[in-house]
Amino acid sequence: MVAIRGERSAPEASRAARGRSRRVAAYRSRALSRVIVITGPSGVGKGTLIRLLRDELPELGLSVSATTRAPRAGESDAVDYHFLSDDEFDSLLAEGAFVEHAEYAGRRYGTLRSELERRAAAGEPVLLEIEVQGARQIREELPDALQVFIAPPSHAALRERLIGRGTDSAEIVDRRLRAAAAELGAQDEFAHVVVNDRLEDALRKLRDIVLAAIERPVD
């Protein structure tokens, strides 16, 4: 078979398509390497640190996680979380829509792949606030992502913070504390650990870590 001028033969077209796919995959991998994972036990102050960090570095996007827990007072769907029913979560899970997902204190959480890809396409570094189970999955999926573990100064301080929030029942607080004990034992897995004792000091250390990552050239 003779190819018409200006057209590619089937093998050539196939090789070209594979080449395009590899280039697209490589681009997406490089772009998604600008993912910054902030993890640690519930109540350790991840949300506060992220809010203050974004005040100082407004170029940082924030991935909105999905959850099956009910909204708390003042929380809005698609702003604080994508609030899903168990059936909706199961459906998205079956479609492979999550880049990570985990169960924590009886509720499920996950990061939608579309959230990261949308930010990556815009060239925007993106923050993820997730639990340790999810951070481990991200490490497998996106090994170049920056991961920072936020630790409390002590287990007693974490208990005081969880009780002081007043957002959970005593049963949920105890469940979160049991989960925290296991999570604190995992902090050695992370190259960067920030102890949130004095907020100003923790913020400064976190900012320095994140700045070093986002200012690094993307290959």
N, CA and C of each residue as an Amber inpcrd file, in Angstrom:
protein
   657
   0.8490000  -1.1950000   0.0000000   0.0000000   0.0000000   0.0000000
   0.8860000   1.2470000   0.0000000   0.5790000   2.1990000  -0.8580000
   1.3420000   3.4360000  -0.9670000   0.5710000   4.5500000  -0.2610000
   1.2490000   5.2280000   0.6450000   0.5850000   6.3210000   1.3700000
   0.4670000   7.5310000   0.4670000  -0.6630000   8.1960000   0.4940000
  -0.8570000   9.4250000  -0.2640000  -0.0090000  10.5090000   0.3540000
   0.6330000  11.3510000  -0.4860000   1.4840000  12.4130000   0.0140000
   0.6970000  13.2840000   1.0070000   1.3630000  13.5910000   2.0970000
   0.7140000  14.4160000   3.1150000  -0.0110000  13.5900000   4.1620000
  -0.1580000  12.2820000   3.8840000  -0.7930000  11.4060000   4.8660000
   0.2450000  10.4270000   5.3960000   0.0480000   9.9440000   6.6130000
   0.9520000   8.9850000   7.2020000   0.3960000   7.5940000   7.0380000
   1.3020000   6.6210000   6.8880000   0.8750000   5.2360000   6.8700000
   0.3560000   4.8760000   8.2500000  -0.3600000   3.7450000   8.3420000
  -0.9270000   3.3390000   9.6260000   0.1470000   3.1600000  10.6920000
   1.2830000   2.4770000  10.3930000   2.3200000   2.3540000  11.4260000
   2.8840000   3.7040000  11.8550000   3.0940000   4.6090000  10.8740000
   3.6230000   5.9270000  11.2250000   2.6380000   6.6940000  12.0960000
   1.3670000   6.6260000  11.7380000   0.3490000   7.3270000  12.5230000
   0.2710000   6.7750000  13.9430000   0.4200000   5.4390000  14.0380000
   0.3770000   4.8110000  15.3460000   1.5570000   5.2480000  16.1980000
   2.7570000   5.2920000  15.5820000   3.9380000   5.7360000  16.3230000
   3.7920000   7.1950000  16.7510000   3.2530000   8.0270000  15.8510000
   3.0620000   9.4460000  16.1820000   2.0790000   9.6080000  17.3450000
   0.9980000   8.7950000  17.3170000   0.0030000   8.8760000  18.3860000
   0.6160000   8.4700000  19.7220000   1.4430000   7.3910000  19.6790000
   2.0910000   6.9680000  20.9100000   3.0270000   8.0520000  21.4230000
   3.7360000   8.7100000  20.4940000   4.6420000   9.7880000  20.8820000
   3.8970000  10.9350000  21.5320000   2.7370000  11.3060000  20.9450000
   1.9270000  12.3800000  21.5330000   1.4480000  11.9890000  22.9190000
   1.0230000  10.7340000  23.0660000   0.5330000  10.2750000  24.3650000
   1.6310000  10.3470000  25.4170000   2.8540000   9.9430000  25.0100000
   3.9730000  10.0040000  25.9620000   4.2850000  11.4410000  26.3510000
   4.2350000  12.3600000  25.3540000   4.5290000  13.7620000  25.6570000
   3.4700000  14.3540000  26.5720000   2.2010000  14.0240000  26.3190000
   1.1150000  14.5160000  27.1750000   1.2650000  13.9690000  28.5880000
   1.5690000  12.6520000  28.6850000   1.7340000  12.0410000  30.0010000
   2.9020000  12.6750000  30.7490000   3.9970000  12.9330000  30.0260000
   5.1650000  13.5530000  30.6600000   4.8440000  14.9580000  31.1330000
   4.0950000  15.7240000  30.3120000   3.7130000  17.0760000  30.7100000
   2.8530000  17.0490000  31.9620000   1.8640000  16.1420000  31.9680000
   0.9660000  16.0630000  33.1160000   1.7260000  15.6440000  34.3620000
   2.6850000  14.7150000  34.1970000   3.4790000  14.2900000  35.3360000
   4.2900000  15.4450000  35.8930000   4.9270000  16.2460000  34.9940000
   5.7170000  17.3830000  35.4580000   4.8340000  18.4140000  36.1370000
   3.6760000  18.6840000  35.5370000   2.7760000  19.6930000  36.1010000
   2.2470000  19.2480000  37.4570000   1.8880000  17.9610000  37.5530000
   1.3280000  17.4630000  38.7940000   2.3870000  17.2960000  39.8750000
   3.6720000  17.4310000  39.4910000   4.7160000  17.3860000  40.5120000
   4.6530000  18.6230000  41.4070000   3.9160000  19.6600000  40.9930000
   3.7750000  20.8720000  41.8030000   2.5950000  20.7320000  42.7710000
   2.3640000  19.5100000  43.2150000   1.3590000  19.2210000  44.2300000
   2.0430000  19.2400000  45.5890000   1.4210000  19.9170000  46.5530000
   1.9760000  20.0480000  47.9050000   0.9780000  19.4390000  48.8780000
   1.3840000  18.3510000  49.5140000   0.5170000  17.6250000  50.4320000
   0.7990000  18.0830000  51.8620000  -0.2390000  18.5450000  52.5330000
  -0.1520000  18.9190000  53.9420000  -0.9640000  17.8880000  54.7170000
  -0.2830000  17.1260000  55.5900000  -0.9690000  16.0570000  56.3030000
  -0.6300000  16.1030000  57.7890000  -1.3090000  15.2700000  58.5530000
  -1.1180000  15.2210000  59.9990000  -2.4430000  14.9000000  60.6610000
  -2.4410000  14.6730000  61.9700000  -3.6700000  14.2950000  62.6690000
  -4.7400000  15.3790000  62.6060000  -5.9780000  14.9550000  62.7250000
  -7.0870000  15.9010000  62.8180000  -6.9120000  16.7530000  64.0610000
  -7.1320000  18.0730000  63.9230000  -7.0270000  18.9780000  65.0450000
  -5.6580000  19.5800000  65.2470000  -4.7100000  19.2160000  64.3740000
  -3.3420000  19.7050000  64.5560000  -3.1450000  21.1250000  64.0380000
  -4.1280000  21.6230000  63.2950000  -4.0450000  22.9960000  62.7890000
  -3.6680000  23.1060000  61.3350000  -3.8710000  22.0420000  60.5670000
  -3.5300000  22.0710000  59.1320000  -4.2970000  23.1650000  58.4070000
  -5.6060000  23.2450000  58.6650000  -6.4300000  24.2220000  57.9610000
  -6.0090000  25.6550000  58.2440000  -5.7030000  25.9480000  59.5030000
  -5.2670000  27.3090000  59.8590000  -3.9480000  27.6500000  59.1770000
  -2.9960000  26.7300000  59.2060000  -1.6990000  26.9770000  58.5650000
  -1.8630000  27.1770000  57.0620000  -2.7060000  26.3880000  56.4460000
  -2.9200000  26.5260000  55.0010000  -3.5550000  27.8760000  54.6820000
  -4.5250000  28.2780000  55.4630000  -5.1790000  29.5710000  55.2190000
  -4.1710000  30.7180000  55.3140000  -3.3420000  30.6960000  56.3610000
  -2.3470000  31.7590000  56.5340000  -1.2720000  31.6980000  55.4570000
  -0.8950000  30.4810000  55.0630000   0.1040000  30.3240000  54.0050000
  -0.4100000  30.8960000  52.6900000  -1.6770000  30.6590000  52.3750000
  -2.2420000  31.1690000  51.1220000  -2.4380000  32.6800000  51.1650000
  -2.6110000  33.2300000  52.3760000  -2.6520000  34.6860000  52.4890000
  -1.3110000  35.2900000  52.0580000  -0.2260000  34.6040000  52.4020000
   1.1020000  35.1010000  52.0680000   1.5260000  34.7080000  50.6500000
   1.0290000  33.5690000  50.1780000   1.3850000  33.0650000  48.8390000
   0.0990000  32.8080000  48.0580000  -0.5420000  33.8710000  47.5560000
  -1.8530000  33.7040000  46.9110000  -1.8160000  32.9010000  45.6080000
  -0.6120000  32.6570000  45.0730000  -0.5220000  31.8460000  43.8560000
  -0.8010000  30.3760000  44.1180000  -0.8500000  29.9850000  45.3830000
  -1.1200000  28.5960000  45.7270000  -2.6110000  28.3060000  45.6080000
  -2.9430000  27.3150000  44.8010000  -4.3280000  26.8730000  44.7300000
  -4.6140000  25.8810000  45.8460000  -5.8710000  25.6230000  46.1080000
  -6.2720000  24.6760000  47.1430000  -7.2410000  23.6700000  46.5450000
  -6.8350000  22.4100000  46.5670000  -7.7080000  21.3510000  46.0790000
  -8.8670000  21.1550000  47.0510000 -10.0740000  21.0840000  46.5240000
 -11.2550000  20.8700000  47.3600000 -11.5260000  19.3690000  47.4200000
 -11.4010000  18.7930000  48.6000000 -11.5870000  17.3560000  48.7760000
 -13.0670000  16.9890000  48.7680000 -13.3210000  15.7130000  48.5220000
 -14.6720000  15.1740000  48.6510000 -14.7810000  14.4430000  49.9770000
 -15.9490000  14.4660000  50.5760000 -16.1610000  13.7680000  51.8450000
 -17.6070000  13.3110000  51.9780000 -17.7710000  12.2600000  52.7720000
 -19.1310000  11.7970000  53.0720000 -19.6250000  12.3410000  54.4150000
 -18.8020000  13.1360000  55.1060000 -19.3000000  13.7010000  56.3640000
 -20.2290000  14.8710000  56.0820000 -21.0620000  15.1730000  57.0540000
 -22.0050000  16.2810000  56.9080000 -21.2740000  17.6170000  57.0240000
 -21.7790000  18.6550000  56.3640000 -21.1590000  19.9850000  56.4980000
 -21.2590000  20.4970000  57.9350000 -20.2040000  21.1830000  58.3780000
 -20.2480000  21.8580000  59.6640000 -20.8230000  23.2550000  59.4750000
 -21.1300000  23.9080000  60.5460000 -21.7040000  25.2560000  60.4700000
 -20.7700000  26.1720000  59.6880000 -21.3360000  26.8620000  58.6960000
 -20.5600000  27.8110000  57.9040000 -19.8630000  27.2180000  56.7040000
 -19.8790000  25.8870000  56.5440000 -19.2160000  25.2530000  55.4040000
 -20.1520000  25.2190000  54.1970000 -19.5520000  25.3640000  52.9940000
 -20.3230000  25.3710000  51.7560000 -19.8280000  24.2700000  50.8210000
 -20.7740000  23.6750000  50.0900000 -20.4220000  22.6410000  49.1240000
 -19.5970000  23.2390000  47.9930000 -18.5690000  22.4720000  47.5700000
 -17.6610000  22.8530000  46.4870000 -16.7290000  24.0030000  46.8560000
 -16.8470000  24.5050000  48.0840000 -15.9330000  25.5450000  48.5780000
 -15.0410000  24.9440000  49.6600000 -15.6810000  24.3980000  50.6950000
 -14.9190000  23.7530000  51.7700000 -14.6570000  22.2830000  51.4290000
 -15.6620000  21.6100000  50.9460000 -15.5830000  20.2160000  50.5040000
 -16.6130000  20.0040000  49.4050000 -16.4290000  18.9180000  48.6540000
 -17.5090000  18.3800000  47.8370000 -18.2150000  17.3730000  48.7410000
 -19.3890000  17.7340000  49.2350000 -20.1120000  16.8700000  50.1680000
 -20.9160000  15.8430000  49.3710000 -20.6200000  14.5660000  49.6120000
 -21.2070000  13.4800000  48.8340000 -21.9230000  12.4960000  49.7450000
 -22.9250000  11.8370000  49.1750000 -23.5240000  10.7060000  49.8770000
 -22.6030000   9.4990000  49.6970000 -22.8460000   8.4420000  50.4670000
 -22.0540000   7.2200000  50.3090000 -22.2020000   6.6460000  48.9120000
 -23.4110000   6.6900000  48.3630000 -23.6390000   6.1620000  47.0100000
 -22.8740000   6.9790000  45.9690000 -22.8680000   8.3000000  46.1140000
 -22.1310000   9.1510000  45.1700000 -20.6330000   8.8820000  45.2560000
 -20.1370000   8.7150000  46.4800000 -18.7090000   8.4200000  46.6630000
 -18.3650000   7.0840000  46.0050000 -19.2090000   6.0690000  46.2320000
 -18.9770000   4.7490000  45.6360000 -18.9560000   4.8190000  44.1170000
 -19.8600000   5.6010000  43.5480000 -19.9320000   5.7230000  42.0930000
 -18.6550000   6.3390000  41.5270000 -18.1740000   7.4060000  42.1430000
 -16.9370000   8.0490000  41.6830000 -15.7400000   7.1280000  41.8810000
 -15.7470000   6.3800000  42.9650000 -14.6640000   5.4370000  43.2250000
 -14.6130000   4.3690000  42.1400000 -15.7690000   3.8670000  41.7350000
 -15.8340000   2.8460000  40.6860000 -15.3460000   3.3900000  39.3490000
 -15.5240000   4.6850000  39.1310000 -15.0780000   5.3100000  37.8780000
 -13.5790000   5.6320000  37.8780000 -12.8970000   5.4220000  39.0050000
 -11.4810000   5.7740000  39.1030000 -11.2570000   7.2680000  39.1790000
 -12.2380000   7.9840000  39.7500000 -12.1790000   9.4480000  39.7550000
 -11.2670000  10.0040000  40.8390000 -10.8530000   9.1660000  41.8100000
 -10.0380000   9.6590000  42.9130000  -8.5660000   9.3300000  42.7030000
  -7.7060000  10.2990000  42.9900000  -6.2680000  10.0430000  42.9770000
  -5.8450000   9.4620000  44.3330000  -6.6360000   9.7020000  45.3480000
  -6.4580000   9.0700000  46.6620000  -7.7880000   9.1120000  47.3790000
  -7.9610000   8.1540000  48.2800000  -9.1670000   8.1640000  49.1170000
  -8.8550000   7.3960000  50.3850000  -9.5520000   7.7280000  51.4500000
  -9.3020000   7.0850000  52.7310000 -10.5290000   7.2180000  53.6190000
 -10.6020000   6.3440000  54.6110000 -11.6520000   6.4440000  55.6290000
 -11.0100000   6.9430000  56.9120000 -11.6590000   7.9010000  57.5310000
 -11.1090000   8.4900000  58.7560000 -12.2490000   8.8080000  59.7070000
 -12.1570000   8.2490000  60.9060000 -13.1700000   8.4920000  61.9480000
 -14.5770000   8.1990000  61.4380000 -14.7050000   7.1280000  60.6740000
 -16.0120000   6.6980000  60.2070000 -16.5440000   7.4240000  58.9890000
 -15.7780000   8.3480000  58.4240000 -16.1910000   9.0810000  57.2250000
 -15.1430000   8.8980000  56.1380000 -15.5610000   9.0050000  54.8820000
 -14.6280000   8.8260000  53.7720000 -14.2660000  10.1690000  53.1460000
 -13.0310000  10.2390000  52.7020000 -12.4780000  11.4470000  52.0950000
 -11.7290000  11.0540000  50.8320000 -11.6440000  11.9710000  49.8750000
 -10.8800000  11.6690000  48.6650000 -10.5570000  12.9290000  47.8790000
  -9.5040000  12.8230000  47.0760000  -9.0960000  13.9120000  46.1840000
  -9.4640000  13.5400000  44.7540000 -10.2660000  14.3590000  44.1260000
 -10.6900000  14.0970000  42.7530000  -9.5560000  14.4040000  41.7810000
  -9.2910000  13.4570000  40.8990000  -8.2370000  13.6320000  39.8950000
  -8.4880000  14.8910000  39.0620000  -9.7460000  15.1760000  38.7700000
 -10.0810000  16.3470000  37.9580000  -9.6640000  17.6410000  38.6370000
  -9.6850000  17.6690000  39.9790000  -9.2540000  18.8700000  40.7170000
  -7.7810000  19.1660000  40.4400000  -6.9480000  18.1290000  40.5150000
  -5.5130000  18.3330000  40.3150000  -5.2000000  18.6650000  38.8650000
  -5.8450000  17.9770000  37.9400000  -5.5440000  18.1970000  36.5250000
  -5.9800000  19.5820000  36.0740000  -7.0890000  20.0640000  36.6240000
  -7.5480000  21.4150000  36.2740000  -6.5290000  22.4590000  36.7330000
  -6.0230000  22.2970000  37.9450000  -5.0240000  23.2370000  38.4590000
  -3.7110000  23.1140000  37.6910000  -3.3150000  21.8580000  37.3820000
  -2.0700000  21.6350000  36.6580000  -2.1220000  22.2740000  35.2790000
  -3.2750000  22.1690000  34.6200000  -3.4220000  22.7440000  33.2870000
  -3.2440000  24.2610000  33.3120000  -3.5720000  24.8700000  34.4400000
  -3.4240000  26.3180000  34.5880000  -2.0240000  26.6970000  35.0800000
  -1.1610000  25.6870000  35.2910000   0.1900000  25.9510000  35.7720000
   0.2330000  26.4010000  37.2170000  -0.7660000  26.0070000  37.9900000
  -0.9290000  26.4950000  39.3550000  -0.4690000  25.4530000  40.3640000
   0.5000000  25.7710000  41.2380000   0.8250000  24.8380000  42.3170000
  -0.3840000  24.6820000  43.2240000  -0.6200000  23.4620000  43.6800000
  -1.8640000  23.2080000  44.4030000  -1.5870000  22.5000000  45.7220000
  -2.2780000  22.9390000  46.7580000  -2.1740000  22.3590000  48.0970000
  -3.2670000  21.3180000  48.3110000  -2.8960000  20.2260000  48.9630000
  -3.8570000  19.2090000  49.3770000  -3.7870000  19.0810000  50.8880000
  -4.9250000  19.2070000  51.5430000  -5.0080000  18.9380000  52.9830000
  -5.6630000  17.5840000  53.1450000  -4.8520000  16.5600000  53.4450000
  -5.3920000  15.2000000  53.4960000  -4.8290000  14.4480000  54.6970000
  -5.4410000  13.2990000  54.9890000  -4.9950000  12.4700000  56.0920000
  -3.8150000  11.6040000  55.6570000  -3.1970000  10.9520000  56.6340000
  -1.9680000  10.2000000  56.3630000  -2.2010000   9.0590000  55.3700000
  -3.3520000   8.3750000  55.4790000  -3.6440000   7.2970000  54.5280000
  -3.6130000   7.8130000  53.0950000  -4.2350000   8.9640000  52.8870000
  -4.2650000   9.5520000  51.5540000  -2.8960000  10.0160000  51.1050000
  -2.1090000  10.5700000  52.0460000  -0.7630000  11.0340000  51.7020000
   0.0940000   9.8830000  51.1990000  -0.0740000   8.7090000  51.7750000
   0.6790000   7.5350000  51.3130000   0.3010000   7.1660000  49.8850000
  -0.9850000   7.2660000  49.5750000  -1.4150000   6.9560000  48.2050000
  -0.8610000   7.9810000  47.2170000  -0.8720000   9.2550000  47.6060000
  -0.3090000  10.2930000  46.7420000   1.1710000  10.0270000  46.5000000
   1.8750000   9.5560000  47.5240000   3.3020000   9.2520000  47.3790000
   3.5230000   8.1960000  46.2980000   2.6220000   7.2280000  46.2150000
   2.7320000   6.1970000  45.1810000   2.3430000   6.7420000  43.8080000
   1.2900000   7.5320000  43.7840000   0.7520000   8.0570000  42.5170000
   1.6070000   9.1900000  41.9610000   2.0610000  10.0870000  42.8360000
   2.8230000  11.2750000  42.4340000   4.0740000  11.3780000  43.3030000
   5.0990000  10.5870000  43.0060000   6.2770000  10.5430000  43.8830000
   7.0350000  11.8580000  43.9820000   6.8400000  12.7830000  43.0210000
   7.5430000  14.0650000  43.0660000   6.8010000  15.1200000  43.8840000
   5.6130000  14.7910000  44.3480000   4.8560000  15.7670000  45.1370000
   5.5620000  16.0480000  46.4690000   5.5090000  17.3000000  46.9020000
   6.0540000  17.6710000  48.2040000   5.0810000  17.2390000  49.2920000
   5.6050000  16.5940000  50.3510000   4.7560000  16.1670000  51.4570000
   5.2870000  16.7320000  52.7670000   4.4090000  17.3850000  53.5100000
   4.7750000  17.9960000  54.7900000   3.8370000  17.4640000  55.8670000
   4.4190000  16.9490000  56.9480000   3.6450000  16.4280000  58.0800000
   3.5760000  17.5030000  59.1620000   2.3580000  17.8460000  59.5840000
   2.1610000  18.8060000  60.6670000   1.9150000  18.0140000  61.9530000
   2.7620000  18.2360000  62.9540000   2.6770000  17.4950000  64.2090000
   2.2960000  18.4280000  65.3550000   1.5880000  17.9140000  66.3540000
   1.2990000  18.7190000  67.5490000   2.5050000  18.7030000  68.4860000
   2.5970000  19.6600000  69.4050000   3.7070000  19.6330000  70.3580000
   3.6210000  18.4500000  71.3200000   2.3940000  17.9360000  71.5460000
   2.2040000  16.7800000  72.4220000   0.8230000  16.1860000  72.1630000
   0.6290000  14.9460000  72.6040000  -0.6790000  14.3110000  72.4640000
  -1.7160000  15.0490000  73.3090000  -1.3000000  15.5220000  74.4850000
  -2.2300000  16.2590000  75.3640000  -2.7010000  17.5480000  74.7000000
  -1.7750000  18.2400000  74.0170000  -2.1440000  19.4820000  73.3220000
  -3.1340000  19.2000000  72.2030000  -2.9530000  18.0750000  71.5220000
  -3.8790000  17.7150000  70.4410000  -5.2700000  17.4410000  71.0130000
  -5.3250000  16.7480000  72.1390000  -6.6270000  16.4670000  72.7590000
  -7.3350000  17.7660000  73.1330000  -6.5970000  18.7050000  73.7040000
  -7.1830000  19.9920000  74.0880000  -7.7420000  20.7190000  72.8700000
  -7.0000000  20.6730000  71.7540000  -7.4630000  21.3620000  70.5420000
  -8.7360000  20.7220000  70.0000000  -8.7730000  19.3820000  69.9860000
  -9.9540000  18.6930000  69.4650000 -11.1860000  18.9830000  70.3170000
 -11.0140000  18.9730000  71.6250000 -12.1470000  19.2670000  72.5100000
 -12.5450000  20.7390000  72.3800000 -11.5340000  21.5970000  72.2930000
 -11.7940000  23.0340000  72.2110000 -12.5150000  23.4620000  70.9530000
 -12.3700000  22.6900000  69.8620000 -13.0810000  23.0550000  68.6230000
 -14.5910000  23.0240000  68.8140000 -15.0600000  22.0690000  69.6180000
 -16.4870000  21.9750000  69.8960000 -17.3210000  21.5480000  68.7060000
 -16.6810000  20.9310000  67.6940000 -17.4200000  20.5450000  66.4890000
 -17.7930000  19.0650000  66.4670000 -17.1970000  18.2690000  67.3710000
 -17.4130000  16.8200000  67.3500000 -17.8940000  16.3270000  68.7060000
 -18.6030000  15.2230000  68.6860000 -19.0460000  14.5920000  69.9270000
 -17.8490000  13.9760000  70.6450000 -18.0330000  13.6210000  71.9170000
 -16.9620000  12.9940000  72.6840000 -16.5140000  11.6920000  72.0270000
 -17.4640000  10.9580000  71.4440000 -17.1340000   9.6980000  70.7660000
 -16.2240000   9.9470000  69.5590000 -16.5510000  10.9750000  68.7740000
 -15.7390000  11.2940000  67.5930000 -14.3580000  11.7880000  68.0120000
 -14.2940000  12.5990000  69.0790000 -12.9910000  13.0760000  69.5770000
 -12.1160000  11.8960000  69.9660000 -12.6890000  10.9360000  70.7040000
 -11.9090000   9.7620000  71.1110000 -11.4570000   8.9590000  69.9020000
 -12.3250000   8.8530000  68.8980000 -11.9690000   8.1190000  67.6890000
 -10.8320000   8.8200000  66.9550000 -10.9030000  10.1350000  66.8830000
  -9.8390000  10.8940000  66.2210000  -8.5180000  10.7790000  66.9880000
  -8.5840000  10.7560000  68.2950000  -7.3620000  10.6280000  69.0900000
  -6.7210000   9.2580000  68.9100000  -7.5360000   8.2220000  68.8050000
  -6.9760000   6.8870000  68.5570000  -6.2950000   6.8410000  67.1970000
  -6.9370000   7.4650000  66.2050000  -6.3210000   7.5110000  64.8670000
  -5.0380000   8.3340000  64.9100000  -5.0390000   9.4170000  65.6840000
  -3.8690000  10.2950000  65.7650000  -2.6600000   9.5720000  66.3280000
  -2.8830000   8.6640000  67.2740000  -1.7620000   7.9330000  67.8750000
  -1.0040000   7.1520000  66.8110000  -1.7370000   6.5130000  65.8940000
  -1.0920000   5.7660000  64.8090000  -0.4420000   6.7080000  63.8070000
  -1.1000000   7.8300000  63.5270000  -0.5650000   8.7780000  62.5440000
   0.7290000   9.4250000  63.0290000   0.8000000   9.7330000  64.3100000
   2.0070000  10.3600000  64.8320000   3.2030000   9.4250000  64.7170000
   2.9540000   8.1340000  64.7640000   4.0300000   7.1670000  64.5860000
   4.5310000   7.0960000  63.1660000   3.7920000   7.7170000  62.2220000
   4.1660000   7.6610000  60.8020000   4.9630000   8.8700000  60.3550000
   5.2090000   9.8160000  61.2400000   5.8370000  11.0580000  60.7800000
   7.2570000  10.8640000  60.2550000   7.9150000   9.7750000  60.6650000
   9.2630000   9.5180000  60.1510000   9.2600000   9.1890000  58.6620000
   8.0820000   8.8970000  58.1070000   7.9790000   8.6260000  56.6660000
   8.1470000   9.9040000  55.8430000   8.0460000  11.0580000  56.4750000
   7.9910000  12.3210000  55.7540000   9.3030000  13.0820000  55.8880000
   9.7530000  13.6020000  54.7550000  11.0120000  14.3460000  54.7370000
  10.8960000  15.6600000  55.4890000   9.6890000  16.2120000  55.5470000
   9.4770000  17.5080000  56.2040000   8.4310000  17.3630000  57.3050000
   8.8040000  17.7370000  58.5250000   7.8820000  17.7270000  59.6650000
   7.8940000  19.1170000  60.2940000   6.7110000  19.6820000  60.4760000
   6.5680000  20.9910000  61.1140000   5.7530000  20.8000000  62.3860000
   6.3430000  21.1460000  63.5200000   5.6300000  21.0580000  64.7980000
   4.8590000  22.3620000  65.0110000   3.5400000  22.2340000  65.1350000
   2.6910000  23.4100000  65.2920000   2.4950000  23.7030000  66.7760000
   3.5270000  24.3110000  67.3710000   3.4620000  24.7330000  68.7710000
   3.1230000  26.2200000  68.8050000   4.0780000  27.0480000  68.3910000
   3.8050000  28.4700000  68.1860000   3.4340000  28.6650000  66.7260000
   2.2380000  29.1920000  66.4800000   1.7110000  29.2950000  65.1250000
   2.6480000  30.0630000  64.2010000   3.2100000  31.1780000  64.6810000
   4.0760000  32.0030000  63.8260000   5.3100000  31.2270000  63.3800000
   5.8940000  30.4470000  64.3030000   7.0830000  29.6680000  63.9620000
   6.7470000  28.5580000  62.9650000   5.6200000  27.8970000  63.1980000
   5.2090000  26.8160000  62.3010000   4.9320000  27.3580000  60.9040000
   4.2640000  28.5130000  60.8310000   3.9630000  29.1150000  59.5340000
   5.2420000  29.4840000  58.7930000   6.1960000  30.0650000  59.4990000
   7.4470000  30.4560000  58.8560000   8.1920000  29.2390000  58.2820000
   8.2320000  28.1690000  59.0610000   8.9200000  26.9670000  58.5820000
   8.1980000  26.3590000  57.3890000   6.8710000  26.3000000  57.4630000
   6.0930000  25.7460000  56.3570000   6.2770000  26.5890000  55.1050000
   6.2460000  27.9140000  55.2500000   6.4260000  28.8100000  54.1030000
   7.7820000  28.5820000  53.4460000   8.8230000  28.4310000  54.2290000
  10.1660000  28.2190000  53.6690000  10.2310000  26.9120000  52.8800000
   9.6020000  25.8720000  53.4110000   9.5990000  24.5720000  52.7300000
   8.8570000  24.6630000  51.4000000   7.6810000  25.2830000  51.4320000
   6.8520000  25.3750000  50.2270000   7.5090000  26.2750000  49.1780000
   8.0660000  27.4000000  49.5940000   8.7310000  28.2970000  48.6490000
   9.8790000  27.6040000  47.9400000  10.6610000  26.8280000  48.6730000
  11.7810000  26.1160000  48.0580000  11.2860000  25.1420000  46.9930000
  10.0940000  24.5630000  47.2190000   9.5500000  23.6040000  46.2570000
   8.9850000  24.2840000  45.0180000   8.2100000  25.3440000  45.1970000
   7.5440000  25.9360000  44.0300000   8.4880000  26.8000000  43.2110000
   9.6170000  27.2180000  43.8070000  10.5820000  27.9890000  43.0480000
  11.5850000  27.1250000  42.3200000  11.5390000  25.8020000  42.5930000
  12.4280000  24.8780000  41.8900000  11.9550000  24.7340000  40.4460000
  12.8460000  24.8360000  39.4400000  12.4230000  24.7050000  38.0460000
  11.7790000  23.3470000  37.7830000  10.7230000  23.3390000  36.9710000
  10.0950000  22.0880000  36.5490000  10.8290000  21.5740000  35.3270000
  11.3390000  20.3320000  35.3730000  12.1000000  19.7880000  34.2490000
  11.2260000  19.6530000  33.0070000
